[in-house]
Amino acid sequence: MNTDSRNESHDSLRAVQWRGDHLRLLDQRKLPFDEQWLDRHTAGEVALAIRDLVVRGAPAIGIAAAWGVVLAAQRGDGLDAAVATLRAARPTAVNLMWALDRMRARIDAGADAAVLAREAQAIQDEDLAANRAMGAMGAALIAPGSGVLTHCNTGSLATAGFGTALGVIRAGYASGKIARVFADETRPWLQGARLTMWELQRDGVPATLIADSAASHLMKSGQVQWVIVGADRIAVNGDTANKIGTYQLAIAARHHGVKFMVVAPSTTVDLATPSGEAIAIELRNPDELLGYAGQRTVAEGAQAWNPVFDVTPHDLIDVLVTERGVITRPDAAALGAMFGNQGKR
């Protein structure tokens, strides 16, 4: 079996599905025990699905939003209002804004619903192709027999398919480069425990779950050689916003001599954001920390602080992988050389 065939065998899920007159989404809040699909018929319903984490992951959010614009066009709803509603759904993931800007350009050029549907499909298809390219490039950097640690969920659930960081892991496992996969549980929504472990098991990639707080101890043991994560926004200087907990992984990796890889499509690089200091960090309801699955776990009256993302400084990142190529030690000069002053798209 060649590598492409092995990759296919480890990639069976498509969580965002266009059905001609509605969008079907796999409800990621219900996984891993209930594979419930939800149909969304309006831009407002898609925006609510993004806000409430029915669909999550920066690329998948952008794809879903593009289809939300198509739904508005099909229904004859106001496109300006639809774009504004979708844009406000979540503030940190730049892919959402990029996809809506791309749809906006088509609207401004007079596109009808059919043209907008072709554009949304192109956004989705291009993301899948980019993920496969990144998977191959990232896996090529990994020595045979390596162990890897990943954080949050960056697979088919978070993208058009295959995944970003999880795409590298899929490709690395298929090619025999990766021998051991560890996944952080990723509090408070447990995306690693609920989603990444489910995805990998579903597609035949064995993995071991660890508590977030066990990561440094794992690195010290010598069982991992790479930390591989995705990104929600990458600044001009290479600073990277990702799921809360990523920054501390980068610090621990540097201390233990473990390499740190960020895998993200070029649409995640935001040339309008000079550094991580300028990235808006989404704060979610503190109740997400005070309980789980509707059951309170913390004493009444306790307070909580619930940032969803953190920013890893570029000097803690060894490699940035995009579909355009690999950047070693990403900084403003390296990103400028790859993406130029005219933007990345």
C-alpha positions as CSV (number, residue, x, y, z in Angstrom):
1,M,0.0,0.0,0.0
2,N,1.5,3.4,-1.0
3,T,1.6,6.4,1.3
4,D,-1.4,8.1,-0.4
5,S,-3.5,5.0,0.2
6,R,-2.5,4.8,3.8
7,N,-3.3,8.4,4.3
8,E,-6.8,7.8,2.8
9,S,-7.3,4.9,5.3
10,H,-6.7,7.3,8.2
11,D,-9.0,10.1,6.9
12,S,-12.7,9.1,6.8
13,L,-14.5,12.1,8.3
14,R,-16.1,15.2,6.8
15,A,-17.8,17.3,9.6
16,V,-19.1,20.2,7.4
17,Q,-21.3,19.0,4.6
18,W,-23.2,21.2,2.0
19,R,-26.5,19.6,1.0
20,G,-27.6,22.0,-1.8
21,D,-30.1,24.0,0.2
22,H,-28.8,23.6,3.8
23,L,-25.6,23.0,5.7
24,R,-25.2,19.8,7.7
25,L,-22.9,19.9,10.7
26,L,-21.6,17.2,13.0
27,D,-22.4,18.5,16.5
28,Q,-19.0,18.5,18.2
29,R,-20.5,19.2,21.6
30,K,-22.0,15.7,21.6
31,L,-19.0,13.7,20.7
32,P,-17.7,11.1,21.3
33,F,-20.7,9.2,22.4
34,D,-23.4,10.8,20.2
35,E,-22.8,11.4,16.5
36,Q,-25.6,13.9,16.0
37,W,-25.9,15.8,12.8
38,L,-27.6,19.2,12.7
39,D,-29.1,20.9,9.6
40,R,-28.8,24.7,9.4
41,H,-30.8,26.6,6.9
42,T,-30.0,30.3,7.5
43,A,-26.9,32.4,8.1
44,G,-28.1,33.2,11.6
45,E,-28.4,29.5,12.4
46,V,-24.8,29.0,11.1
47,A,-23.5,31.9,13.1
48,L,-25.1,30.5,16.3
49,A,-23.6,27.1,15.5
50,I,-20.2,28.7,15.3
51,R,-20.7,30.7,18.5
52,D,-22.0,27.7,20.4
53,L,-19.1,25.4,19.2
54,V,-21.3,23.0,17.2
55,V,-18.6,23.7,14.6
56,R,-15.1,24.7,15.7
57,G,-11.6,24.9,14.5
58,A,-10.4,27.9,12.6
59,P,-10.6,26.5,9.0
60,A,-14.0,24.8,9.6
61,I,-15.4,28.0,11.1
62,G,-14.4,29.9,7.9
63,I,-15.9,27.2,5.6
64,A,-19.1,27.1,7.6
65,A,-19.4,30.9,7.4
66,A,-18.9,30.9,3.7
67,W,-21.8,28.4,3.3
68,G,-23.8,30.7,5.7
69,V,-23.5,33.5,3.1
70,V,-24.7,31.1,0.4
71,L,-27.8,30.3,2.5
72,A,-28.5,34.0,2.9
73,A,-28.2,34.5,-0.9
74,Q,-30.5,31.5,-1.7
75,R,-33.2,32.8,0.7
76,G,-32.9,36.4,-0.5
77,D,-31.9,37.6,2.9
78,G,-29.8,40.7,3.3
79,L,-26.2,39.8,2.6
80,D,-24.7,42.7,4.4
81,A,-26.5,41.7,7.6
82,A,-25.7,38.0,7.1
83,V,-21.9,38.8,6.7
84,A,-22.0,41.0,9.8
85,T,-23.8,38.4,11.9
86,L,-21.3,35.7,10.8
87,R,-18.3,37.9,11.4
88,A,-19.4,38.6,15.0
89,A,-19.8,34.9,15.9
90,R,-16.2,34.5,17.1
91,P,-13.4,37.1,17.2
92,T,-10.0,35.3,17.3
93,A,-9.8,32.9,14.4
94,V,-8.7,34.9,11.3
95,N,-10.0,32.3,8.9
96,L,-13.5,33.4,9.7
97,M,-12.8,36.9,8.6
98,W,-10.7,35.8,5.6
99,A,-13.5,33.5,4.3
100,L,-16.1,36.2,4.7
101,D,-13.9,38.8,3.0
102,R,-13.5,36.4,0.1
103,M,-17.3,36.0,-0.1
104,R,-17.8,39.7,0.3
105,A,-15.6,40.4,-2.7
106,R,-17.8,38.1,-4.8
107,I,-20.9,39.8,-3.5
108,D,-19.5,43.2,-4.4
109,A,-18.8,41.9,-7.9
110,G,-22.4,41.0,-8.3
111,A,-22.3,37.3,-7.7
112,D,-25.6,35.4,-7.4
113,A,-26.2,32.4,-5.1
114,A,-24.8,30.0,-7.6
115,V,-21.6,31.9,-8.0
116,L,-21.3,32.2,-4.2
117,A,-21.8,28.5,-3.8
118,R,-19.0,27.8,-6.2
119,E,-16.8,30.2,-4.2
120,A,-17.7,28.5,-0.9
121,Q,-17.0,25.1,-2.4
122,A,-13.6,26.4,-3.6
123,I,-12.7,27.5,-0.1
124,Q,-13.6,24.1,1.2
125,D,-11.7,22.2,-1.5
126,E,-8.6,24.4,-1.2
127,D,-8.5,23.8,2.5
128,L,-8.5,20.0,2.1
129,A,-5.7,20.2,-0.6
130,A,-3.7,22.5,1.7
131,N,-4.0,20.1,4.6
132,R,-2.7,17.2,2.5
133,A,0.2,19.3,1.4
134,M,1.0,20.4,4.9
135,G,0.7,16.8,6.2
136,A,3.4,15.6,3.8
137,M,5.8,18.5,4.5
138,G,5.4,18.3,8.2
139,A,5.9,14.5,8.3
140,A,9.0,14.8,6.3
141,L,10.7,16.8,9.1
142,I,10.1,14.0,11.7
143,A,12.7,11.2,12.3
144,P,11.4,7.6,12.1
145,G,10.2,6.2,15.4
146,S,9.4,9.6,16.9
147,G,6.8,10.3,19.6
148,V,4.6,13.4,19.2
149,L,2.2,15.4,21.5
150,T,-0.7,17.4,20.2
151,H,-3.1,19.8,21.9
152,C,-6.8,20.5,21.2
153,N,-8.3,19.2,18.0
154,T,-6.8,20.0,14.6
155,G,-8.1,17.2,12.5
156,S,-11.0,16.6,10.1
157,L,-13.4,18.0,12.7
158,A,-11.6,21.3,12.6
159,T,-11.0,21.6,8.9
160,A,-12.4,20.5,5.5
161,G,-10.7,17.2,6.2
162,F,-7.4,15.4,7.1
163,G,-6.4,18.3,9.4
164,T,-3.5,20.6,10.1
165,A,-1.4,19.4,13.0
166,L,-3.4,16.2,13.0
167,G,-2.8,15.9,9.2
168,V,0.9,15.9,9.9
169,I,0.3,13.2,12.5
170,R,-1.9,11.2,10.1
171,A,0.8,11.4,7.4
172,G,3.6,10.7,9.8
173,Y,1.9,7.6,11.1
174,A,1.1,6.4,7.6
175,S,4.7,6.8,6.5
176,G,6.1,5.1,9.6
177,K,7.7,8.3,10.9
178,I,5.5,8.6,14.0
179,A,5.5,5.7,16.5
180,R,3.8,7.3,19.5
181,V,1.0,9.8,19.6
182,F,-0.1,11.6,22.8
183,A,-3.0,14.0,23.1
184,D,-3.7,16.6,25.8
185,E,-7.2,16.5,27.2
186,T,-7.5,20.3,26.6
187,R,-9.6,21.8,29.3
188,P,-12.2,23.1,29.7
189,W,-14.0,21.7,26.6
190,L,-11.9,18.6,26.4
191,Q,-11.4,18.8,22.7
192,G,-8.3,16.5,22.9
193,A,-10.1,13.9,25.1
194,R,-13.5,14.0,23.3
195,L,-12.5,14.9,19.7
196,T,-8.9,14.1,18.9
197,M,-8.9,10.7,20.6
198,W,-12.2,9.9,18.9
199,E,-10.9,10.9,15.5
200,L,-7.7,9.0,15.8
201,Q,-9.4,5.9,17.1
202,R,-12.0,6.1,14.3
203,D,-9.2,6.2,11.7
204,G,-7.0,3.6,13.2
205,V,-4.2,5.8,14.6
206,P,-3.4,4.6,18.2
207,A,-3.0,7.4,20.7
208,T,-2.6,7.9,24.4
209,L,-4.5,10.6,26.4
210,I,-2.8,12.7,29.1
211,A,-4.0,15.3,31.5
212,D,-2.9,18.8,30.4
213,S,-0.8,19.1,33.5
214,A,1.2,15.9,32.6
215,A,2.8,17.4,29.5
216,S,6.1,18.5,31.1
217,H,6.5,15.2,32.9
218,L,5.9,13.4,29.5
219,M,8.5,15.5,27.8
220,K,11.0,14.9,30.6
221,S,10.5,11.1,30.0
222,G,11.9,11.3,26.5
223,Q,8.8,9.8,24.9
224,V,8.1,12.7,22.6
225,Q,10.4,14.5,20.2
226,W,7.8,16.9,18.7
227,V,4.9,19.0,20.0
228,I,2.6,19.6,16.9
229,V,-0.2,22.1,17.2
230,G,-2.4,24.2,14.9
231,A,-3.1,27.9,15.0
232,D,-6.1,30.3,15.0
233,R,-4.1,33.4,14.1
234,I,-0.4,34.0,13.2
235,A,1.0,37.6,13.4
236,V,3.5,39.2,11.0
237,N,6.3,38.4,13.4
238,G,5.3,34.7,13.8
239,D,3.6,35.0,17.2
240,T,0.9,32.4,17.2
241,A,-2.5,32.3,18.9
242,N,-3.9,28.9,19.5
243,K,-6.0,27.0,22.1
244,I,-5.3,28.0,25.7
245,G,-2.5,25.8,27.0
246,T,-0.3,26.0,23.9
247,Y,2.0,28.6,25.3
248,Q,3.0,26.6,28.3
249,L,3.6,23.6,26.0
250,A,6.1,25.7,24.0
251,I,7.9,26.8,27.1
252,A,8.2,23.2,28.4
253,A,9.3,21.9,25.0
254,R,12.1,24.4,24.8
255,H,13.3,23.5,28.3
256,H,13.3,19.8,27.5
257,G,14.8,20.0,24.0
258,V,11.6,19.0,22.3
259,K,10.8,20.5,18.9
260,F,7.7,22.7,18.5
261,M,5.8,22.7,15.2
262,V,2.9,24.9,14.2
263,V,0.8,23.7,11.3
264,A,-1.7,26.1,9.7
265,P,-2.8,27.2,6.2
266,S,-1.6,30.5,4.9
267,T,-5.1,31.9,5.5
268,T,-4.2,31.9,9.2
269,V,-1.3,34.3,8.7
270,D,-2.7,37.8,9.4
271,L,-0.5,40.4,7.8
272,A,-2.6,43.1,9.4
273,T,-1.5,42.0,12.9
274,P,2.1,43.0,13.7
275,S,2.6,40.8,16.8
276,G,0.8,38.7,19.3
277,E,0.2,41.7,21.5
278,A,-2.4,42.8,18.9
279,I,-4.4,39.6,18.8
280,A,-7.7,39.8,20.6
281,I,-8.1,36.9,23.0
282,E,-11.7,35.6,23.3
283,L,-13.0,35.2,26.8
284,R,-15.9,32.7,27.2
285,N,-18.4,32.2,30.0
286,P,-16.7,31.4,33.3
287,D,-19.4,28.7,33.9
288,E,-17.4,26.5,31.4
289,L,-14.8,26.2,34.1
290,L,-17.1,25.9,37.0
291,G,-18.8,22.7,35.9
292,Y,-19.0,20.1,33.1
293,A,-21.9,18.7,31.2
294,G,-24.4,20.7,33.2
295,Q,-23.0,19.5,36.6
296,R,-21.3,22.1,38.8
297,T,-18.0,20.9,40.1
298,V,-16.8,24.1,42.0
299,A,-18.2,25.6,45.2
300,E,-20.9,28.2,44.8
301,G,-19.5,31.7,44.8
302,A,-16.2,30.8,43.2
303,Q,-14.9,33.0,40.4
304,A,-13.2,31.8,37.2
305,W,-11.2,33.3,34.3
306,N,-11.8,31.6,31.0
307,P,-9.6,32.8,28.1
308,V,-10.0,30.5,25.1
309,F,-6.6,31.1,23.5
310,D,-3.1,32.2,24.3
311,V,-0.2,33.5,22.2
312,T,3.1,31.6,21.8
313,P,6.0,34.0,21.0
314,H,7.7,33.2,17.7
315,D,11.0,32.5,19.3
316,L,9.6,29.4,21.0
317,I,8.4,28.0,17.6
318,D,10.9,25.8,15.8
319,V,9.0,25.3,12.6
320,L,5.9,26.8,10.9
321,V,4.3,24.6,8.2
322,T,1.9,26.1,5.7
323,E,0.8,24.8,2.3
324,R,3.3,27.3,0.8
325,G,6.2,25.7,2.5
326,V,8.2,25.3,5.7
327,I,9.6,28.2,7.7
328,T,12.3,27.3,10.2
329,R,12.3,29.7,13.2
330,P,9.5,31.9,11.9
331,D,9.9,35.7,12.4
332,A,8.9,38.8,10.6
333,A,11.7,38.5,8.0
334,A,10.9,34.8,7.2
335,L,7.2,35.4,7.0
336,G,7.7,38.5,4.9
337,A,9.9,36.5,2.5
338,M,7.2,33.9,2.0
339,F,4.1,36.0,2.0
340,G,5.3,39.4,0.8
341,N,3.9,42.8,1.4
342,Q,0.9,42.3,-0.7
343,G,-0.8,39.8,1.6
344,K,-1.0,36.1,1.6
345,R,-4.0,35.4,-0.6
